[in-house]
Amino acid sequence: MSKQEHVARVLEYIQELHGFIVLEQYTGNYARKCWNLDPAAGAAWADPSAGQRTLFIPSYLKYAQGLVHMGEHTDIKQSWISSALHSALRGVAMLLVEHGYISEARQLARHWNATSWLWI
Ligand SMILES: Cc1cc2nc3c(=O)[nH]c(=O)nc-3n(C[C@H](O)[C@H](O)[C@H](O)COP(=O)(O)OP(=O)(O)OC[C@H]3O[C@@H](n4cnc5c(N)ncnc54)[C@H](O)[C@@H]3O)c2cc1C
């Protein structure tokens, strides 16, 4: 799609959701992000095939050489923003535990209501 077609399509979709007010209030200013044109975008999310979770996840969950692996791909439910957030909680908890901050790790799990899956 050309830039103009892309913007027109997005406006059409927003208008479908919110009505004519969209056209009334649209100033003509926009910022366009097209992933297909971004040379730095190589993939969108992890999509492990059969056996790859079993293969990779144990090493993601290890604290090794001062490194903790975080990111959407390291979560059992990979692909989502929530996977990235869950992995961040898990990674920070791992760092805290590794350095002896057990009660802080527990507090983190409680604060983010993660005690059902983040066992500390
Ligand atoms: C087009 C598209 C649509 C999506 N739609 C949805 C959706 O509707 N809902 C949803 O939940 N998820 C969606 N996702 C997936 C979601 O965006 C990702 O799962 C999530 O952003 C992953 O978060 P992350 O923190 O693991 O990785 P990222 O968001 O990729 O963050 C990694 C960061 O590391 C930086 N980085 C990379 N290399 C280096 C380096 N060497 N040094 C320093 N920094 C570096 C990158 O610049 C980036 O900022 C979508 C993804 C795409 C691409």
The ligand as an SDF file (V2000), in Angstrom:
LIG
                    3D

 53 58  0  0  0  0  0  0  0  0999 V2000
    3.3390   -6.3040   13.9070 C   0  0  0  0  0  0  0  0  0  0  0  0
    3.2120   -6.8750   15.2990 C   0  0  0  0  0  0  0  0  0  0  0  0
    1.9620   -6.9580   15.8980 C   0  0  0  0  0  0  0  0  0  0  0  0
    1.8220   -7.4770   17.1860 C   0  0  0  0  0  0  0  0  0  0  0  0
    0.5900   -7.5040   17.7730 N   0  0  0  0  0  0  0  0  0  0  0  0
    0.4590   -7.8810   19.0520 C   0  0  0  0  0  0  0  0  0  0  0  0
   -0.7860   -7.7780   19.7120 C   0  0  0  0  0  0  0  0  0  0  0  0
   -1.8040   -7.3270   19.1310 O   0  0  0  0  0  0  0  0  0  0  0  0
   -0.8720   -8.1850   21.0100 N   0  0  0  0  0  0  0  0  0  0  0  0
    0.2220   -8.6670   21.6910 C   0  0  0  0  0  0  0  0  0  0  0  0
    0.0910   -8.9930   22.8900 O   0  0  0  0  0  0  0  0  0  0  0  0
    1.4170   -8.7840   21.0840 N   0  0  0  0  0  0  0  0  0  0  0  0
    1.5650   -8.3850   19.7850 C   0  0  0  0  0  0  0  0  0  0  0  0
    2.7930   -8.4590   19.1640 N   0  0  0  0  0  0  0  0  0  0  0  0
    3.8880   -9.1270   19.8710 C   0  0  0  0  0  0  0  0  0  0  0  0
    4.5230   -8.2300   20.8960 C   0  0  0  0  0  0  0  0  0  0  0  0
    4.7720   -6.9580   20.3040 O   0  0  0  0  0  0  0  0  0  0  0  0
    5.8460   -8.8860   21.3150 C   0  0  0  0  0  0  0  0  0  0  0  0
    5.5900  -10.1930   21.7910 O   0  0  0  0  0  0  0  0  0  0  0  0
    6.5070   -8.0820   22.4340 C   0  0  0  0  0  0  0  0  0  0  0  0
    6.7120   -6.7340   22.0430 O   0  0  0  0  0  0  0  0  0  0  0  0
    7.8510   -8.6930   22.7790 C   0  0  0  0  0  0  0  0  0  0  0  0
    8.4070   -7.9250   23.8010 O   0  0  0  0  0  0  0  0  0  0  0  0
    9.9090   -8.1280   24.2090 P   0  0  0  0  0  0  0  0  0  0  0  0
   10.1880   -7.1400   25.2740 O   0  0  0  0  0  0  0  0  0  0  0  0
   10.1750   -9.5700   24.4720 O   0  0  0  0  0  0  0  0  0  0  0  0
   10.7530   -7.7810   22.8720 O   0  0  0  0  0  0  0  0  0  0  0  0
   10.8070   -6.4370   22.0300 P   0  0  0  0  0  0  0  0  0  0  0  0
    9.5570   -5.6190   22.1900 O   0  0  0  0  0  0  0  0  0  0  0  0
   11.2130   -6.8730   20.6520 O   0  0  0  0  0  0  0  0  0  0  0  0
   11.9630   -5.6350   22.7310 O   0  0  0  0  0  0  0  0  0  0  0  0
   13.3250   -5.9310   22.5220 C   0  0  0  0  0  0  0  0  0  0  0  0
   14.0820   -4.6180   22.5720 C   0  0  0  0  0  0  0  0  0  0  0  0
   15.4820   -4.8880   22.5480 O   0  0  0  0  0  0  0  0  0  0  0  0
   16.0870   -3.9300   21.7230 C   0  0  0  0  0  0  0  0  0  0  0  0
   17.3550   -4.5040   21.2760 N   0  0  0  0  0  0  0  0  0  0  0  0
   17.5790   -5.4800   20.3640 C   0  0  0  0  0  0  0  0  0  0  0  0
   18.8890   -5.7250   20.2330 N   0  0  0  0  0  0  0  0  0  0  0  0
   19.5140   -4.8930   21.0850 C   0  0  0  0  0  0  0  0  0  0  0  0
   20.8830   -4.6780   21.4160 C   0  0  0  0  0  0  0  0  0  0  0  0
   21.8530   -5.3670   20.8660 N   0  0  0  0  0  0  0  0  0  0  0  0
   21.1530   -3.7470   22.3540 N   0  0  0  0  0  0  0  0  0  0  0  0
   20.1770   -3.0320   22.9460 C   0  0  0  0  0  0  0  0  0  0  0  0
   18.8600   -3.1960   22.6790 N   0  0  0  0  0  0  0  0  0  0  0  0
   18.5500   -4.1130   21.7560 C   0  0  0  0  0  0  0  0  0  0  0  0
   15.1020   -3.7030   20.5940 C   0  0  0  0  0  0  0  0  0  0  0  0
   15.3290   -2.4700   19.9700 O   0  0  0  0  0  0  0  0  0  0  0  0
   13.7830   -3.7230   21.3720 C   0  0  0  0  0  0  0  0  0  0  0  0
   13.4420   -2.4340   21.8490 O   0  0  0  0  0  0  0  0  0  0  0  0
    2.9700   -7.9370   17.8820 C   0  0  0  0  0  0  0  0  0  0  0  0
    4.2390   -7.8370   17.2710 C   0  0  0  0  0  0  0  0  0  0  0  0
    4.3600   -7.3010   16.0130 C   0  0  0  0  0  0  0  0  0  0  0  0
    5.7420   -7.1360   15.3950 C   0  0  0  0  0  0  0  0  0  0  0  0
  1  2  1  0
  2  3  1  0
  2 52  2  0
  3  4  2  0
  4  5  1  0
  4 50  1  0
  5  6  2  0
  6  7  1  0
  6 13  1  0
  7  8  2  0
  7  9  1  0
  9 10  1  0
 10 11  2  0
 10 12  1  0
 12 13  2  0
 13 14  1  0
 14 15  1  0
 14 50  1  0
 15 16  1  0
 16 17  1  0
 16 18  1  0
 18 19  1  0
 18 20  1  0
 20 21  1  0
 20 22  1  0
 22 23  1  0
 23 24  1  0
 24 25  2  0
 24 26  1  0
 24 27  1  0
 27 28  1  0
 28 29  2  0
 28 30  1  0
 28 31  1  0
 31 32  1  0
 32 33  1  0
 33 34  1  0
 33 48  1  0
 34 35  1  0
 35 36  1  0
 35 46  1  0
 36 37  1  0
 36 45  1  0
 37 38  2  0
 38 39  1  0
 39 40  1  0
 39 45  2  0
 40 41  1  0
 40 42  2  0
 42 43  1  0
 43 44  2  0
 44 45  1  0
 46 47  1  0
 46 48  1  0
 48 49  1  0
 50 51  2  0
 51 52  1  0
 52 53  1  0
M  END
$$$$
